[in-house]
């Protein structure tokens, strides 16, 4: 049986979706369906039950999936073992990162890593924190970089850095000259926030709750999907926001935005997450070590 058919089946079985499998494999959905049908013909058995736009594994499919997991696990171990003999650090790493981390923190980190390990190919998927957790959970990426932490017994979570969040306002705003802003003061101004599923939004919601407030107390006038969009809206005096300090460094130098600390201060961790039971190629272990050291030494305290 062709390896490609097994890989396609394995991906569909893992995601329980032909559409998601096609996206993950960079194939068309009809091509994915064709490969699965060929595998079913090979075994003369149905591997999936398809009802009401949903699929589930048949008993034969479950047995095939168990063996596929072991086969691909052995492939990874074989590659790792052979490369260990040569001392080579190479291969492809699939990394997921939340939007803020991908736009402001990862580029210099990965730039330094590539100079150290030029034979490692890095493929980056960007989503909000909730999306990255899902990619790690479904084994679609080897490693996730997220804002905050996650409670999941199947994950290893390593905190690499604490980032401060600050109130962001346009120049001349009433809050611009304040030494600090209390949580209760945030309700008096139009509020611009990230979308649901964003790690930053969740952190702010917990912060407000810890200080006797609710996210619903804010006067939300706009929800935007990226830090760049939020900065543009704040610069246009459409409202205020709370953002990680690293995201506004350029605007503070240019004088197009002002930042004011929250009182009490709000800090949140940046974390690496990966599956505990997932076999690690050497390149992933090297990236984890490198990233942890980089975050500790290169990012501002």
N, C-alpha and C positions, 0 to 999 in steps of 0.2 A: 504494500500500500504506500502511495506517495506521501512523503512527509507533509507536503502542503495541505493535503486533505485532513490529516490528523490535526495540524495546527489550526485550520479553520474550524473544525469540529470542536476542538478544545476551547477556542475563544468563544464560540456561540454558547457552548455549555456553561462556561464560566459566567458569561454575562446574561444568559437566557434572553438573548435578543439578537436577531439577525442584523438589525439596523446598527446597533452599537458595535457588533462584531465587525461589520463592514467598515465603520469609521476607524476602529482600532487597527485594522489590518490594511487600511488604505485601499480597499476594494469596493466594487459596486455590490449592492445587495443581491442582484441576480447571480453574480459570480460566487458569492458566499453560499447562496442556496444551491447552486449547481454542485459545488464541492461537497456539501453535506449529503446531497442526494446520491452522488457517486459513492460516498462512503457507506450509505445505507444499502446501496445495491451490492457493494462488495461483501457486506455482512448478511445480505438478504434479511435485514431486520430494520424496523423503524427505530430511530434513535431519539426522536422528539415527537411529542404529541402537540399538535397545533390546534388551539381552540380559542375563539373570540380574541384574536390578535395577541394571544399569549402562548408561550411555549413552555413545556416542561420536559425533563428527561424521562424516557421510558426506562424500564428495568434494564434493557440492553444498553441504553444510553448511559445510565448510571455506571454500569460495569465498564464500559468503554472509557468513560471520563476518569474513573479511578486509575486505570492503566495509563491514560494519557498524562495525568498528573505525575505519575512515577517516571514515565519516559522523558518528559521535558525536564524534570528534576535531575535525572541522570545526565541529560545533555549538558546542563549547566555545570554539574560537578565534573564531567569529563573535560570541558573547556577550561575550567578553573585549574584542574589538576595538571593538565598539559602545560598551561601557561606558567604555573608555579615552577616548573622545572627550568624554564628559561629566564625567570625573574622578570618577565615582561608584564607591564601594566597597560592593557589595551582593551578594546571591546567597545560595546555600545551601552550607555547608561540612559535610562528613561527617567527623567526627573519631572516632578510636578511642583509648581510653586503658586502660592496665592498671588493675586495681582500686585499688591504692594511690594512683596518680596521680590517678585520677578522684575519689576520695573526699576527698583531703586537699590536693592541690595545684592542680587545675584550677578548682574553684569561684571562688576569688578572681581567678585569672588571667583566666578567661572573663568574670567580672563586670566587670573593668576594660576588657577588650576591647570588650564590648557597649556600654559607655558611650561609648567612642571611636568605634565603628562600629555604630550602632543598626540599620542596614539589612541587616546580615549575619545570616542565620539559621544557627544552629549546631545540628547534630544529633549527639548523642554516643552511641557504642556502647562498652560496658564489657565487658572480658573479662580473662583473665590475659595475660601478655606473649606467650605462644605464640599465643593466639587473635588478638591485635592484629596480630602479624606476618602471620598468615594473611589477615586482612582487608585489610591493605595490599597484600599479594602479589596478591590476587584483585581489586584495585581496588574493593573495597566501601567503603573510606573514603579520603579525600584525604590524611589525615595521621594518623600514630600517635604517641602519647606513651607511652613504655615505660620500664621500669627496666632498666638495663644497656644493652648495645649488641647489634647483630645483624650477623653476617657474611653478606651477600647482595649480590652484584655488581650487582643491579638496583636497590638501594636507595641513597638518599642518607641519611646518618646525621649528625645534628648533636647533639653533647653540649651540654646547656644548664646542668647543675648537678651537683655531686657531693654525694650525700646520705650521711650516716653511719648505719650500722646499729649498734644497741646491744642488749645483753642486757636483757631485760624480765622483772622478777620482782615478786611481790606484796610489800607492806610486811612487814617482819619476816623475810624470807627470809634464809637463810644468806649469800647472795651480795650482799645489798642494801648492805652497808657496804664492799664491796671497792672499791679504787681502779681495778682492772681485772680482767678475767677472761680467762684463757688458753683457747685452743680445747680443750685436753685436759680442762679442768674442766667443759665442757658435757656430757660423757658421764655425769657422776655424778647427773644429775637427769632426771626425766620431761620429755620434749620435746614441745612443741606446734608444728606446722609448717603451712605452706601446702601446697596440693595440687600435684601434678605439673603442669608447665607454667607455674608461677608464676615470675616473674623474681626475686623475693626468694629463693625456695627455691634456684634455680639459682646465684645469687650466693653464698649460704651454702655450697653444696656445693663451689664452686670455692675458696672461702676455706679450708675444711677441708682440701681436697686440697693446697693450697699450703702448709699447715702440717702435712703428714705424716699426715693423718687421712682418713677416708671418711665420707660421710653415713650409711652403715649403722652406724657406731659409735655414733650417737645412739640414745637410748632413746625412740623415737617412740611416744607414747601416743595421739596424736590428730592428724588432718589436717583442717584447716578451710579454707573457701573465701574467707574475707575477713579483713582486719585487725581489724574490729570483733569478730568471733567469737573470734579469738585473744586479744584483750585481755580479753574476758569470761572466757575459760577461765583465763587467767593470774591475773586478779583473784580467781577462785574457788579459787586455789591448786591447780590441777590439773596444773601444770607450768610450765616457763619457755620463753621463746622469744627469738628475735633479730628485731628489727623496725626499719624506718627510724625515725629519731628524730622526724620530722615527724608520724608517726601517733600518738604518745603524748603530745603537748604538753598536751592537756587533762587527761589522767589524772595527769600529773606535777604540774600545778597543784592538782588536787583531792586529791592524795596517795593515790590508789588504786593506783598503780603506782610502781615504782622502776626507774631505768635505770642500767646499769653499762657503761662502755666495754669493748670487746674489746681485748685486748693480744696481738698488734699490732692497731691500729685497722682497722676494715673500712669502706671507703667504696665506693659504687657510683655510676655516672653515671645521670642521667635524660636521655633522648634523644628527639629528634624523628626520625621515619623517614617517608620517602615515596618513591614510585617515581621514578627518574631521568628516564624518558622520558615521564612523565605531563604533559600540558599543565596549566599552572598558571593558574587565574583570579586576578585581582588580589587578591581577598579572601584567598586562601590565602597569597600572598606577604606581604600585610600582617600576617596572623596569625603567620606564621613570624618576621617581624622583631619584632613586638610581644612574642611569647612569649619569644624569645631575650633581648630587653632586660629583660623582666620577671623572668625567672629569674635573670639576672645581678644585678639590682638589688634585688629584693624578697625573695628567698629567703635564709635564713640561710646563712652560709658554713660 
